[in-house]
Amino acid sequence: MRWLFFAILSLAYLILKFRYHELWKDEWQAWLITRDLPFGELLGQLYYEGHPALWYFYLKFWTWIPGTEAFIFQLAHALPVLAVFYLLIHQFKLSWWITILLPLGYITFFEYGLVNRGYVLVMLFSFLAALELRKARPHPVRLGIYLLLLCQTEVYGLFMTGAFGLYYLLREGWSKAKGDPVFHYGVGAALLGGILFLATVFPRENADIAANAYPDQPFSASHLAEVFQGTHVNTYWLGAVPDTNVFGASPAGIFLSIFVLLALIFLFRKYKSLLAAFLLFQLAFFLFSLLVYPGGVRHWGCALIFWIALLPLLARAREMDQKASTTFVESLIILSVLSFHLYYNILGVGKEIRHPFTNAEAAAEYILENVPENVPLLGMNKFLCTPIVGYLERPVYALPEGEAFSYFRWAEKIYVPPPSELDLFAQFKQAGGLVVINGEPIDTNRYPNLQFWKAFEDYSIKNENFYLYILNVQALEN
């Protein structure tokens, strides 16, 4: 039955991914910088991105494969997702209802499954590490590799690695752990992983990045409340209260956050190693959100992933404690978390089927069908136009350089060319005119030589709209 469920789930997932999912700018950004930068320059770009190297290095080899880039990119992401499904269904070996609900959650299926981001590697290596730790005698080298790679997924991977280390230390005891190669390899992997993470991600050369990296008033009452609500009820009971990033904190949200935290403490209460690991991660997660980056559903999902990784360890602890079994209240706690995520996933998948994720693919297809190859394409705003570039697979130029671009830098100031520069570029290209692309309407009073052509502004999940304008060189000469 497990194989049948895995096959049906995988088929449904692949159909949804390749038939209905369009890639938005955050997805394309990783692919485009990986495709266009050599390894050395790619490493230098990562502190703009805020993510360590593993996802980009993994994608690098896929960028060398010929074919339609959107398909190859989606395939590169789908394979580790299918591996995660396999681990959840075949290797976690939990109760049948938990086995069914785990891969159908919003984070595991939609946010980290359908959306092509490196967070899938957080799932993969945290689950592999947990499964290795579930063994009576974990393999030191294998565990060390999993933890080292986990540190290269996201900053939350560092927190998970530290929490796993505390779990093993308390489970085995200091007297045994201090001479245990499993513990030694784990500590070494954590230290090396932390050093590599800081070397590639920590802002060190650009003052704008460092200045904008942290909240202005991290200890204000409103910020504390929003972070507490976001890292608890928005994380584990997703959808129980409105998104904190949009609507802020509320008394109901704070109350439910306290309730969720107490419920999860109750779930792990019998086993100090698991409780300590959960609380250590939760504390690091809260402090990072408070002091560095509050995040959103995508980032909060990493906490849920760590909680899922603790479930097979909880099952192991109960197996070792022959008198222990899952109580009704404990089952209800697990069911509540998984049910909220299942419901949110159903909503997300429904939207994905009914609406485009972004209008980028539709706009790119229109351009490919209606704009000859010799007519230059100009992107007015690199940040907004990146997904168009990904789908077009033909040059899109940007000013003031007048060169083709494919990606943007997050801290880079947006350059808005004056009308005269736009006109000069059109004459320079000697193609009779050009097509201007933007992610928002252009004021034709300011740019009188631009003629509006086509808008792509149907509802999309990421609210990415695109507008095409024509600049005719003959009109300029007249």
RODO-2510 file (C-alpha; in nm, 4 decimals, decimal comma):
residues 478
     n   res          X          Y          Z
     1     m     0,0000     0,0000     0,0000
     2     r     0,2865     0,2364     0,0726
     3     w     0,4218     0,1885    -0,2792
     4     l     0,0769     0,2502    -0,4264
     5     f     0,0362     0,5706    -0,2262
     6     f     0,3852     0,6842    -0,3258
     7     a     0,3105     0,6180    -0,6947
     8     i    -0,0258     0,8013    -0,6917
     9     l     0,1152     1,0947    -0,4944
    10     s     0,4206     1,1251    -0,7207
    11     l     0,2113     1,1143    -1,0374
    12     a    -0,0299     1,3796    -0,9074
    13     y     0,2628     1,5953    -0,7979
    14     l     0,4405     1,5727    -1,1347
    15     i     0,1225     1,6566    -1,3255
    16     l     0,0604     1,9625    -1,1095
    17     k     0,4211     2,0761    -1,1330
    18     f     0,4757     2,0405    -1,5071
    19     r     0,1231     2,1197    -1,6204
    20     y     0,0179     2,4035    -1,3923
    21     h     0,3148     2,5679    -1,2231
    22     e     0,4765     2,8793    -1,3729
    23     l     0,8083     3,0052    -1,2381
    24     w     0,8202     3,3484    -1,0781
    25     k     1,1197     3,5767    -1,0273
    26     d     1,2519     3,4243    -0,7042
    27     e     1,2673     3,0848    -0,8728
    28     w     1,4269     3,2096    -1,1948
    29     q     1,6818     3,4197    -1,0045
    30     a     1,8612     3,1128    -0,8669
    31     w     1,8652     2,9384    -1,2038
    32     l     1,9837     3,2408    -1,4013
    33     i     2,2732     3,3375    -1,1755
    34     t     2,3797     2,9732    -1,1614
    35     r     2,3611     2,9421    -1,5399
    36     d     2,5445     3,2639    -1,6220
    37     l     2,8135     3,2904    -1,3542
    38     p     3,1231     3,0698    -1,3218
    39     f     3,1748     2,9051    -0,9835
    40     g     3,4024     3,1782    -0,8482
    41     e     3,1691     3,4655    -0,9368
    42     l     2,8715     3,2602    -0,8219
    43     l     3,0219     3,2355    -0,4734
    44     g     3,0728     3,6114    -0,4740
    45     q     2,7052     3,6633    -0,5618
    46     l     2,5675     3,4564    -0,2731
    47     y     2,5880     3,7230    -0,0056
    48     y     2,3447     3,9233    -0,2174
    49     e     2,1114     3,6235    -0,2208
    50     g     2,1191     3,5366     0,1487
    51     h     2,1368     3,1621     0,0783
    52     p     2,4395     2,9309     0,1006
    53     a     2,5942     2,7482    -0,1905
    54     l     2,4425     2,3992    -0,2005
    55     w     2,1290     2,4763    -0,4028
    56     y     2,3272     2,6770    -0,6594
    57     f     2,6007     2,4169    -0,6943
    58     y     2,3374     2,1480    -0,7377
    59     l     2,1670     2,3490    -1,0116
    60     k     2,4963     2,4267    -1,1854
    61     f     2,5246     2,0810    -1,3350
    62     w     2,1647     2,0941    -1,4576
    63     t     2,2302     2,4200    -1,6428
    64     w     2,4733     2,2329    -1,8666
    65     i     2,1975     2,0038    -1,9983
    66     p     2,0557     2,1198    -2,3340
    67     g     1,6821     2,1656    -2,3676
    68     t     1,3991     2,3887    -2,2506
    69     e     1,5297     2,5545    -1,9388
    70     a     1,1996     2,5769    -1,7538
    71     f     1,1502     2,2009    -1,7924
    72     i     1,5063     2,1143    -1,6883
    73     f     1,4838     2,3448    -1,3887
    74     q     1,1545     2,1923    -1,2756
    75     l     1,2974     1,8418    -1,3203
    76     a     1,6051     1,9314    -1,1152
    77     h     1,3780     2,0410    -0,8318
    78     a     1,1290     1,7541    -0,8659
    79     l     1,3836     1,4766    -0,8091
    80     p     1,4737     1,5708    -0,4492
    81     v     1,1034     1,6317    -0,3799
    82     l     1,0269     1,2751    -0,4877
    83     a     1,3134     1,1578    -0,2662
    84     v     1,1498     1,3414     0,0263
    85     f     0,8162     1,1731    -0,0486
    86     y     0,9956     0,8380    -0,0471
    87     l     1,1530     0,9061     0,2916
    88     l     0,8241     1,0195     0,4459
    89     i     0,6258     0,7248     0,3143
    90     h     0,8776     0,4385     0,3265
    91     q     1,1448     0,5294     0,5774
    92     f     0,9714     0,7250     0,8528
    93     k     0,7485     0,4225     0,9248
    94     l     0,4921     0,6125     1,1282
    95     s     0,1212     0,5471     1,1753
    96     w    -0,0696     0,5172     0,8484
    97     w    -0,2636     0,8401     0,8989
    98     i     0,0541     1,0367     0,9720
    99     t     0,2209     0,8770     0,6688
   100     i    -0,0621     0,9990     0,4465
   101     l    -0,0835     1,3492     0,5906
   102     l     0,2879     1,4338     0,6046
   103     p     0,3572     1,4613     0,2280
   104     l     0,0201     1,6292     0,1692
   105     g     0,0988     1,9289     0,3878
   106     y     0,1306     2,2781     0,2443
   107     i     0,5027     2,3092     0,3150
   108     t     0,6084     1,9619     0,2027
   109     f     0,3892     1,9492    -0,1074
   110     f     0,3298     2,3061    -0,2227
   111     e     0,5718     2,5628    -0,0810
   112     y     0,8790     2,3396    -0,0902
   113     g     0,7469     2,0936    -0,3494
   114     l     0,5780     2,2798    -0,6339
   115     v     0,7724     2,6045    -0,5954
   116     n     1,1274     2,5585    -0,7223
   117     r     1,3384     2,6840    -0,4341
   118     g     1,6341     2,5437    -0,2450
   119     y     1,4229     2,4763     0,0634
   120     v     1,3621     2,1275    -0,0730
   121     l     1,7187     2,0469     0,0338
   122     v     1,6329     2,1504     0,3907
   123     m     1,3680     1,8785     0,3891
   124     l     1,5918     1,6198     0,2268
   125     f     1,8953     1,6505     0,4530
   126     s     1,7089     1,7141     0,7789
   127     f     1,5045     1,3986     0,7169
   128     l     1,8134     1,1971     0,6220
   129     a     1,9909     1,3166     0,9372
   130     a     1,6900     1,2302     1,1547
   131     l     1,6641     0,8829     1,0036
   132     e     2,0336     0,8257     1,0658
   133     l     1,9958     0,9429     1,4265
   134     r     1,7020     0,7079     1,4743
   135     k     1,9395     0,4119     1,4462
   136     a     2,0818     0,2651     1,7644
   137     r     2,4264     0,3216     1,6186
   138     p     2,4333     0,6005     1,3562
   139     h     2,7074     0,5863     1,0946
   140     p     2,9509     0,8690     1,1867
   141     v     3,0620     0,9646     0,8366
   142     r     2,7161     0,9437     0,6842
   143     l     2,5642     1,1536     0,9621
   144     g     2,8467     1,4057     0,9341
   145     i     2,7872     1,4441     0,5605
   146     y     2,4133     1,4960     0,6101
   147     l     2,4715     1,7617     0,8762
   148     l     2,7414     1,9368     0,6741
   149     l     2,5108     1,9566     0,3727
   150     l     2,2188     2,0619     0,5922
   151     c     2,4258     2,3619     0,7048
   152     q     2,4621     2,4602     0,3385
   153     t     2,0870     2,4739     0,2705
   154     e     1,9610     2,7675     0,4798
   155     v     2,0478     2,9413     0,8045
   156     y     1,7758     2,7271     0,9608
   157     g     1,9873     2,4247     0,8696
   158     l     2,2482     2,5522     1,1154
   159     f     1,9851     2,5654     1,3885
   160     m     1,8694     2,2124     1,3029
   161     t     2,2243     2,0819     1,3134
   162     g     2,2792     2,2297     1,6599
   163     a     1,9484     2,0890     1,7818
   164     f     2,0279     1,7419     1,6445
   165     g     2,3631     1,7570     1,8236
   166     l     2,1963     1,8450     2,1543
   167     y     1,9468     1,5626     2,1020
   168     y     2,2223     1,3054     2,0534
   169     l     2,4259     1,4396     2,3438
   170     l     2,1330     1,4143     2,5864
   171     r     2,0205     1,0793     2,4461
   172     e     2,3596     0,9162     2,4894
   173     g     2,4916     1,1152     2,7841
   174     w     2,8101     1,3210     2,8009
   175     s     3,0288     1,0416     2,9363
   176     k     2,9526     0,8272     2,6320
   177     a     2,9221     1,1018     2,3720
   178     k     3,2602     1,2620     2,4425
   179     g     3,4382     0,9504     2,3182
   180     d     3,1870     0,8656     2,0478
   181     p     3,2950     0,9199     1,6834
   182     v     2,9303     0,9890     1,5961
   183     f     2,9359     1,2922     1,8228
   184     h     3,2819     1,3976     1,7021
   185     y     3,1811     1,3845     1,3361
   186     g     2,8602     1,5686     1,4150
   187     v     3,0402     1,8513     1,5952
   188     g     3,3031     1,8713     1,3215
   189     a     3,0351     1,8867     1,0530
   190     a     2,8522     2,1606     1,2428
   191     l     3,1655     2,3714     1,2860
   192     l     3,2786     2,3293     0,9252
   193     g     2,9246     2,3863     0,8024
   194     g     2,8960     2,7056     1,0044
   195     i     3,2267     2,8383     0,8732
   196     l     3,1316     2,7662     0,5128
   197     f     2,7921     2,9238     0,5635
   198     l     2,9380     3,2467     0,7006
   199     a     3,2059     3,2567     0,4326
   200     t     2,9498     3,2499     0,1532
   201     v     2,6480     3,4322     0,2950
   202     f     2,7429     3,6876     0,5588
   203     p     2,7314     4,0450     0,4162
   204     r     3,0854     4,1781     0,4280
   205     e     3,1527     4,4109     0,1351
   206     n     2,8337     4,6014     0,0635
   207     a     2,7237     4,8589     0,3203
   208     d     2,3709     4,8709     0,1774
   209     i     2,3212     4,5008     0,2411
   210     a     2,4453     4,5218     0,5985
   211     a     2,2411     4,8342     0,6700
   212     n     1,9171     4,6802     0,5416
   213     a     1,9681     4,3305     0,6788
   214     y     1,8204     4,3798     1,0257
   215     p     1,4974     4,5185     1,1773
   216     d     1,5152     4,8795     1,2979
   217     q     1,3452     4,8186     1,6349
   218     p     1,3729     4,4466     1,7104
   219     f     1,2534     4,4750     2,0710
   220     s     0,9482     4,6899     2,0155
   221     a     0,6276     4,5385     2,1513
   222     s     0,4674     4,5154     1,8078
   223     h     0,7702     4,3438     1,6530
   224     l     0,8004     4,0982     1,9428
   225     a     0,4313     4,0113     1,9127
   226     e     0,4477     3,9677     1,5354
   227     v     0,7540     3,7453     1,5505
   228     f     0,6096     3,5337     1,8318
   229     q     0,2837     3,4867     1,6430
   230     g     0,4605     3,4173     1,3142
   231     t     0,6969     3,1567     1,4586
   232     h     0,4219     2,9697     1,6400
   233     v     0,0603     2,9740     1,5255
   234     n     0,1440     3,0861     1,1692
   235     t     0,4052     2,8123     1,1542
   236     y     0,2277     2,5115     1,3025
   237     w    -0,1413     2,5979     1,2647
   238     l    -0,1057     2,7610     0,9261
   239     g    -0,4210     2,9520     0,8360
   240     a    -0,5653     2,9524     1,1880
   241     v    -0,5111     3,3298     1,2004
   242     p    -0,4430     3,5757     0,9164
   243     d    -0,0859     3,6068     0,7903
   244     t     0,1099     3,8110     1,0434
   245     n     0,3208     3,9727     0,7695
   246     v     0,0093     4,1275     0,6193
   247     f    -0,2253     4,1853     0,9119
   248     g     0,0097     4,2015     1,2104
   249     a    -0,0344     4,0346     1,5470
   250     s    -0,3647     4,0011     1,7271
   251     p    -0,4729     3,8973     2,0803
   252     a    -0,6232     3,5789     1,9363
   253     g    -0,3004     3,5058     1,7486
   254     i    -0,0870     3,5522     2,0614
   255     f    -0,3197     3,3326     2,2665
   256     l    -0,3157     3,0570     2,0039
   257     s     0,0628     3,0858     1,9746
   258     i     0,1008     3,0228     2,3478
   259     f    -0,1416     2,7318     2,3217
   260     v     0,0481     2,5797     2,0266
   261     l     0,3825     2,6132     2,2046
   262     l     0,2488     2,4466     2,5202
   263     a     0,0885     2,1706     2,3141
   264     l     0,4158     2,0921     2,1344
   265     i     0,6044     2,0952     2,4642
   266     f     0,3459     1,8493     2,5956
   267     l     0,4046     1,6271     2,2921
   268     f     0,7771     1,5893     2,3712
   269     r     0,7501     1,6169     2,7516
   270     k     0,8483     1,2551     2,8329
   271     y     1,1795     1,2662     2,6484
   272     k     1,4204     1,5390     2,7548
   273     s     1,6483     1,4926     2,4529
   274     l     1,3652     1,5605     2,2086
   275     l     1,2154     1,8385     2,4164
   276     a     1,5529     2,0119     2,4472
   277     a     1,6161     1,9783     2,0714
   278     f     1,2740     2,1223     1,9892
   279     l     1,3119     2,4132     2,2340
   280     l     1,6667     2,4937     2,1201
   281     f     1,5586     2,5122     1,7572
   282     q     1,2481     2,7096     1,8440
   283     l     1,4538     2,9590     2,0448
   284     a     1,7093     3,0033     1,7644
   285     f     1,4259     3,0328     1,5132
   286     f     1,2537     3,2994     1,7235
   287     l     1,5712     3,5006     1,7891
   288     f     1,6751     3,4972     1,4241
   289     s     1,3278     3,6126     1,3226
   290     l     1,3395     3,8814     1,5909
   291     l     1,6881     4,0167     1,5289
   292     v     1,7618     3,9448     1,1619
   293     y     1,4698     3,8555     0,9387
   294     p     1,1058     3,8017     1,0426
   295     g     1,0397     3,5885     0,7356
   296     g     0,7068     3,4572     0,6106
   297     v     0,5368     3,1269     0,5364
   298     r     0,8288     3,0111     0,3232
   299     h     1,0755     3,0665     0,6079
   300     w     0,8435     2,9558     0,8881
   301     g     0,8111     2,6283     0,7015
   302     c     1,1648     2,5306     0,8038
   303     a     1,0483     2,5077     1,1652
   304     l     0,7673     2,2766     1,0625
   305     i     1,0191     2,0642     0,8711
   306     f     1,2335     2,0263     1,1827
   307     w     0,9258     1,9298     1,3832
   308     i     0,8472     1,6637     1,1216
   309     a     1,2085     1,5414     1,1428
   310     l     1,1608     1,4875     1,5168
   311     l     0,8609     1,2572     1,4660
   312     p     1,0594     0,9415     1,3766
   313     l     1,2868     1,0159     1,6730
   314     l     0,9782     1,0415     1,8920
   315     a     0,8586     0,7070     1,7564
   316     r     1,1999     0,5570     1,8374
   317     a     1,1853     0,6888     2,1923
   318     r     0,8457     0,5294     2,2412
   319     e     0,9732     0,1992     2,1027
   320     m     1,2606     0,2060     2,3511
   321     d     1,0164     0,2850     2,6297
   322     q     0,8087    -0,0286     2,6030
   323     k     0,5401     0,1032     2,8366
   324     a     0,4872     0,4200     2,6343
   325     s     0,2317     0,4604     2,3580
   326     t     0,0808     0,7541     2,1796
   327     t    -0,2027     0,8971     2,3840
   328     f    -0,5207     1,0408     2,2403
   329     v    -0,4112     1,3944     2,3292
   330     e    -0,0705     1,3465     2,1650
   331     s    -0,2350     1,2112     1,8503
   332     l    -0,4713     1,5077     1,8536
   333     i    -0,1769     1,7504     1,8712
   334     i    -0,0066     1,5892     1,5724
   335     l    -0,3358     1,5700     1,3836
   336     s    -0,4085     1,9388     1,4473
   337     v    -0,0772     2,0503     1,2937
   338     l    -0,1047     1,8216     0,9927
   339     s    -0,4715     1,9066     0,9347
   340     f    -0,4121     2,2810     0,9179
   341     h    -0,1352     2,2233     0,6644
   342     l    -0,3452     1,9795     0,4636
   343     y    -0,6286     2,2319     0,4388
   344     y    -0,3909     2,5123     0,3386
   345     n    -0,2356     2,2841     0,0774
   346     i    -0,5771     2,2082    -0,0709
   347     l    -0,6391     2,5826    -0,1006
   348     g    -0,2961     2,6365    -0,2586
   349     v    -0,3292     2,3545    -0,5105
   350     g    -0,6771     2,4757    -0,6038
   351     k    -0,5391     2,8222    -0,6745
   352     e    -0,2491     2,6761    -0,8705
   353     i    -0,4906     2,4900    -1,0978
   354     r    -0,7333     2,7801    -1,1461
   355     h    -0,4867     3,0677    -1,1761
   356     p    -0,1353     3,1211    -1,3099
   357     f     0,1387     3,1474    -1,0494
   358     t     0,2736     3,4427    -1,2488
   359     n     0,1912     3,6060    -1,5838
   360     a     0,5543     3,5746    -1,6967
   361     e     0,5098     3,2644    -1,9105
   362     a     0,2062     3,4065    -2,0936
   363     a     0,3887     3,7324    -2,1646
   364     a     0,6997     3,5497    -2,2856
   365     e     0,4968     3,3260    -2,5173
   366     y     0,3286     3,6311    -2,6663
   367     i     0,6643     3,7994    -2,7260
   368     l     0,8105     3,4874    -2,8874
   369     e     0,5127     3,4621    -3,1220
   370     n     0,4880     3,8298    -3,2151
   371     v     0,8317     3,9919    -3,1873
   372     p     1,0889     3,9031    -3,4564
   373     e     1,4353     3,7987    -3,3399
   374     n     1,5954     4,1123    -3,4853
   375     v     1,3800     4,3451    -3,2739
   376     p     1,5580     4,4231    -2,9438
   377     l     1,3831     4,3719    -2,6110
   378     l     1,4514     4,6189    -2,3306
   379     g     1,3674     4,5533    -1,9655
   380     m     1,2951     4,8766    -1,7790
   381     n     1,3366     4,7151    -1,4357
   382     k     1,5697     4,4169    -1,3902
   383     f     1,4041     4,3119    -1,0665
   384     l     1,0570     4,2946    -1,2202
   385     c     1,1583     4,1572    -1,5597
   386     t     1,3703     3,8583    -1,4517
   387     p     1,0984     3,5917    -1,4974
   388     i     1,0369     3,7138    -1,8537
   389     v     1,4085     3,6692    -1,9255
   390     g     1,3951     3,3127    -1,7965
   391     y     1,1087     3,2097    -2,0197
   392     l     1,2245     3,3972    -2,3312
   393     e     1,5689     3,2381    -2,3650
   394     r     1,6681     3,5340    -2,5870
   395     p     1,8531     3,8558    -2,4965
   396     v     1,6770     4,1250    -2,2961
   397     y     1,8752     4,4469    -2,2564
   398     a     1,8941     4,6893    -1,9664
   399     l     2,0157     5,0473    -1,9288
   400     p     2,2436     5,2271    -1,8610
   401     e     2,4853     4,9509    -1,9716
   402     g     2,2876     4,8684    -2,2844
   403     e     2,3837     4,5036    -2,2425
   404     a     2,1782     4,1889    -2,2053
   405     f     2,1026     4,0864    -1,8466
   406     s     1,9543     3,7791    -1,6832
   407     y     1,9501     3,8393    -1,3074
   408     f     1,9455     4,1191    -1,0534
   409     r     2,1124     4,2005    -0,7245
   410     w     1,8765     4,2437    -0,4326
   411     a     2,0514     4,5474    -0,2858
   412     e     2,1131     4,7109    -0,6209
   413     k     1,9291     5,0371    -0,6774
   414     i     1,6831     5,0309    -0,9651
   415     y     1,7959     5,2498    -1,2550
   416     v     1,5135     5,4282    -1,4358
   417     p     1,6395     5,5574    -1,7720
   418     p     1,5267     5,9023    -1,8885
   419     p     1,3259     5,9191    -2,2138
   420     s     1,6231     6,0534    -2,4083
   421     e     1,8383     5,7534    -2,3148
   422     l     1,5627     5,5176    -2,4222
   423     d     1,5428     5,6934    -2,7581
   424     l     1,9197     5,6860    -2,8076
   425     f     1,9323     5,3132    -2,7326
   426     a     1,6597     5,2444    -2,9883
   427     q     1,8522     5,4371    -3,2556
   428     f     2,1792     5,2679    -3,1576
   429     k     2,0371     4,9177    -3,2105
   430     q     1,9419     5,0108    -3,5703
   431     a     1,6512     4,7698    -3,5795
   432     g     1,3717     5,0104    -3,6637
   433     g     1,2417     5,0045    -3,3084
   434     l     1,2324     4,8052    -2,9903
   435     v     0,9906     4,6448    -2,7449
   436     v     1,0024     4,7709    -2,3854
   437     i     0,9010     4,5315    -2,1062
   438     n     0,8085     4,6364    -1,7548
   439     g     0,6479     4,4846    -1,4511
   440     e     0,4217     4,7836    -1,3976
   441     p     0,2557     5,0402    -1,6267
   442     i     0,4849     5,3066    -1,7717
   443     d     0,3767     5,6695    -1,7671
   444     t     0,3499     5,7530    -2,1374
   445     n     0,3268     6,1223    -2,0496
   446     r     0,6839     6,0955    -1,9275
   447     y     0,7808     5,8679    -2,2181
   448     p     0,5813     6,0211    -2,5066
   449     n     0,7550     5,8100    -2,7717
   450     l     0,6412     5,4829    -2,6140
   451     q     0,3236     5,3289    -2,7493
   452     f     0,1330     5,0893    -2,5227
   453     w     0,0973     4,7461    -2,6846
   454     k    -0,0176     4,4686    -2,4514
   455     a    -0,0888     4,4077    -2,0811
   456     f    -0,0702     4,0766    -1,8953
   457     e    -0,2477     4,1535    -1,5710
   458     d    -0,4891     3,8686    -1,5101
   459     y    -0,4963     3,7498    -1,1501
   460     s    -0,1851     3,5535    -1,0594
   461     i    -0,0869     3,4017    -0,7260
   462     k     0,2332     3,6083    -0,7049
   463     n     0,0704     3,9183    -0,8529
   464     e     0,3360     3,9433    -1,1246
   465     n     0,2018     4,1508    -1,4136
   466     f     0,3784     4,2586    -1,7315
   467     y     0,3311     4,5415    -1,9795
   468     l     0,4687     4,5733    -2,3322
   469     y     0,5399     4,8994    -2,5134
   470     i     0,6715     4,9775    -2,8621
   471     l     0,9256     5,2457    -2,9463
   472     n     0,9358     5,3215    -3,3184
   473     v     1,2664     5,4676    -3,4461
   474     q     1,1010     5,6210    -3,7528
   475     a     0,8763     5,8243    -3,5248
   476     l     1,1873     5,9539    -3,3492
   477     e     1,3499     6,0568    -3,6774
   478     n     1,0375     6,2380    -3,7893
***
